[in-house]
Amino acid sequence: MIKKLALFLILLSTDLVFATSDSTSSLSIEAILQEQPLVYYQDGFLYFEGFDGPGFIEIYSIIGNKITEISTQELNEFKSSISLESGHMYIIRVNSNREIKTFKIVTSQGL
């Protein structure tokens, strides 16, 4: 029952498209339930979870200006101290194991 509820919540909260151009390929439940990489900013630190191995991180402003780049030997649960302006949106580009993922983050405004 809990597994069915978790699967329902995952499917409800994601924008999955099940149509494919190749009729022989299919999307398995295991692929849906795999842990997705996560990037977030909290208390002056940028956190990376769900990545493996060495990597290269680039941070851009929303208009495309490069703010910084970070190279690391291990991305698994990596965190980096960086000062980002509150209330702004940033693009985080992570290159790991010949795979590039892009994330958007919005820093929270101080109260």
N, C-alpha and C positions, 0 to 999 in steps of 0.2 A: 504494500500500500504506500509506504514512504517513497519507494523508488518511482512508482507511478506518479505520485504528487510532485516529486523533484523533477521528473521528466516533463510533466505538464508545465511547471513554472519556468523551466528553461526554454521550452518551446514558445511559451507565451511572451517571454521577455526578450527574445531574439528575433532578428529579421532574417530568417532562413528562407531560401528559395529552393524548392525541391525539384523544379524543372531543370533538366539538363539537355544539352544538344546531343549527347550520346546515350542511346537507350540502354546500353550495356552497363553504364556506371550507375551507382546508387549511393545514397547517403546512409551510413549505418548509425545505429543508436550510439555505438562506442565513439564515433567521431563527434557526435553532438556533445557527449558527456566528458570529452577530454578537457583538461584544464587549459584555458586560454591565457596567453601572456597578459600581464597587467602592468600598467605604468601609472603612478599617481604621485602627487606633490602634497606634502604635509609637513608643517613645522620647519620649513626651510630645507627639507630634504626631498630629493626625487628618488622614488622607490621603483625597482624593477623586479617583477616576480614572474616565474614561469618560463624563463629563458635558460638555455644551457650553453656552456662553453664561453670562449672569448667573444668579445664584441666591440662595436664602435657605435657611439651614441652621438647624435647631432641634435641640437636644440635651436629652433627657429622661432622668431616672432610670427604672428599671424600674417604679416605682410611679406614674409620671406627673408628677413634679415637674420643671418646666422648669429646666434648669441654665444654659443660655445660648442665644443666637441670634446668627447671623453672616450678614451680607449681603456678597456679593461680586459684582464685575462679570464675573469669569471663573472658572468651576468646573473647567475643563479642567486636570487635574493640580494642583489646589489643595491646599494644606496649611495647617493652622492649629495653632498652639501652644496646647494646653489641658491643664490638670491634671485628670485623672480618677483616682479611687481604684482601686487595683489589686484584682482579683478581683470586680469588680462588673459588672453588665450595664446597658447603656444603649441607648436608642432614638434613632436618628439619622433625622431627617425632612428630606429634600432636595426643595426646590421649584425646578424649573428648566424653562424653556420650557413653562409651563402644565402640567407633569407633576410629580406628587408621588410620590416613592419613599421607602419606609421600610426601615431596616436595623437589625438588632440586632447589637451588638458586646459582647464580654466582654473586659475588660482582663485581661492576664495578671498573676499574682501574682509579686512579686519573690522570688528565691531567696536 
